[in-house]
């Protein structure tokens, strides 16, 4: 967890794309993070901020569309927003 703002029940998860190989794995990393935070008692909202200064993510709009939205199961729920910086 990078930042927790308990008054807002908001977690900020930051990622920095290191290289082309990492760019292809960042979505998988965030899927794992989303599932973790969905069950966190102080997290109702998760903002994922990805810094991609070299523009290595091949389809940032697709990544955002795949990850954003509400996730709910009996053991928790979270609303996910994704921001790709550098595109």
LUMKOLLO-416701 format. One record per residue (C-alpha): residue number from 0; chain; x, z, y. Coordinates in steps of 0.1 Angstrom, whole numbers, plus 5000, padded with zeros to 4 digits. Each point is the difference from the previous one (the first is absolute). Layout:
% residues N
DRENNU     i   ch      X      Z      Y
DRENNU   NUM    A      X      Z      Y
...
This chain:
% residues 87
DRENNU     i   ch      X      Z      Y
DRENNU     0    A   5000   5000   5000
DRENNU     1    A   5015   4990   5033
DRENNU     2    A   4975   5015   5024
DRENNU     3    A   4970   5022   4995
DRENNU     4    A   4976   5007   5029
DRENNU     5    A   4978   5027   4985
DRENNU     6    A   4976   5002   5030
DRENNU     7    A   4991   4963   4994
DRENNU     8    A   5004   5001   4962
DRENNU     9    A   5023   4970   5005
DRENNU    10    A   5032   4991   4981
DRENNU    11    A   5025   4974   5014
DRENNU    12    A   5020   4984   4973
DRENNU    13    A   5029   4979   5012
DRENNU    14    A   5019   4973   4982
DRENNU    15    A   5030   4979   5011
DRENNU    16    A   5005   4967   4982
DRENNU    17    A   5037   5000   4990
DRENNU    18    A   5004   4966   4984
DRENNU    19    A   4980   4972   4984
DRENNU    20    A   4998   5018   4966
DRENNU    21    A   4986   5031   5017
DRENNU    22    A   4975   4978   5019
DRENNU    23    A   4985   4989   4967
DRENNU    24    A   4996   5036   4988
DRENNU    25    A   4987   5017   5031
DRENNU    26    A   4963   4994   4991
DRENNU    27    A   5006   5017   4966
DRENNU    28    A   5016   5030   5017
DRENNU    29    A   4971   5003   5023
DRENNU    30    A   4974   4998   4972
DRENNU    31    A   5017   5031   4984
DRENNU    32    A   5001   5018   5034
DRENNU    33    A   4963   4992   5006
DRENNU    34    A   4990   5015   4967
DRENNU    35    A   5021   5031   5007
DRENNU    36    A   4985   5006   5035
DRENNU    37    A   4965   4993   4988
DRENNU    38    A   5001   5033   4981
DRENNU    39    A   5018   5019   5028
DRENNU    40    A   4977   5027   5015
DRENNU    41    A   5012   4994   5036
DRENNU    42    A   4998   4962   5000
DRENNU    43    A   4968   4981   5007
DRENNU    44    A   5018   4972   5018
DRENNU    45    A   5033   4983   4991
DRENNU    46    A   5018   4977   5023
DRENNU    47    A   5028   4980   4984
DRENNU    48    A   5025   4986   5025
DRENNU    49    A   5024   4974   4987
DRENNU    50    A   5030   4990   5021
DRENNU    51    A   5010   4964   4990
DRENNU    52    A   5025   4990   5027
DRENNU    53    A   5013   4971   4980
DRENNU    54    A   4966   4987   4991
DRENNU    55    A   5006   5001   4963
DRENNU    56    A   4965   5008   4989
DRENNU    57    A   4987   4966   4989
DRENNU    58    A   4963   5006   5008
DRENNU    59    A   4995   5030   5023
DRENNU    60    A   4963   4992   5006
DRENNU    61    A   4994   4999   4963
DRENNU    62    A   5018   5033   4995
DRENNU    63    A   4979   5016   5027
DRENNU    64    A   4967   4986   4985
DRENNU    65    A   5010   5011   4965
DRENNU    66    A   5008   5036   5010
DRENNU    67    A   4976   5009   5029
DRENNU    68    A   4966   5016   4994
DRENNU    69    A   4984   5031   4985
DRENNU    70    A   5010   5014   4966
DRENNU    71    A   4978   5025   4983
DRENNU    72    A   4998   5017   4967
DRENNU    73    A   4986   5034   4989
DRENNU    74    A   5034   5016   5007
DRENNU    75    A   5004   4988   5036
DRENNU    76    A   4996   4973   5026
DRENNU    77    A   5021   4984   5027
DRENNU    78    A   4996   4973   5026
DRENNU    79    A   5031   4978   5002
DRENNU    80    A   5013   4980   5030
DRENNU    81    A   5031   4978   4997
DRENNU    82    A   5022   4989   5029
DRENNU    83    A   5029   4975   4996
DRENNU    84    A   5023   5002   5030
DRENNU    85    A   5024   4971   5006
DRENNU    86    A   4977   4972   4991
